[in-house]
């Protein structure tokens, strides 16, 4: 983590194998959550895809912070 933002990090967690959550405490008690995910490739089976999107939805819905940013990356094979 870059030293310039360490002081505003409220929490972080890695949800294996493809999701990371970073919560930042900004000025005046405002918080934001950044959810980074890496979706399965086209080679993944339907079960793996469904499990990934279910987990991502759970993370997004369970976070009580008003401002959320979801970043998703994927590669096509």
N, C-alpha and C positions, 0 to 999 in steps of 0.2 A: 504494500500500500504506500502511496506517495506521502512523504512527510508533510506536505502542505495541507492535506485533508484529515490527517490522523485526529486532530482535535475536534472535528465535527462528526466523527463516526460514533453513532449510537450503538449499533450492533451489526454483525454480519453472520451469515451462515451459508454453508455449502450443502446442498441437497443432492447427493449423488444420484445418478451420474451426470445430470445435465443442467442443474439450476443453481444459481447463486443469488442471495438476497443481501443487499446493503442498505442499511437505514442510516440516514444522516440527520443530525439535529442542526437546524439552521438558526439564524437570528430570530429573536422574538418567539421562541418556542415552536417555530414551524418545523415540521419534519417532512422528509420525502423518503420514499422507498424506491430503490432501483432494483429491478428484477431482471437478471440476465439469464438467458436460456439458450441452449443449443439443441435444436430439434433433431430427432433421428433422421437418417438419410432415407432415400427412397427404397433402399435395400431392406429396411426394417419391416418386420411383419406387422399386421394390424394390431395385435395385442400390445406390442412395444409402443406403437404410435398412440394408441388409446391411453396406455398407462402414463406416457409422458404428458399428454394434454390434460389428463385428469389431475396429475400432480401439479402442473402449472396453474390450472384453474383453482385448485385448493390453496395454493400459495397466494394468488392474487386476491381471492375472496376472504381469506383469513386475516389479511393485513388490514389493520384499522386506520392506517394513515390515509389522509385525504388525497394527497398527491402521490401518484405512482407512475413510474416510467418502466415500461416493459420493453426489453431489448431482446430480440430473438435472431439467432443466426442459424442458417441451415446450409447444407451443401447437397447438391444433387449428384447422384452417382449414375 
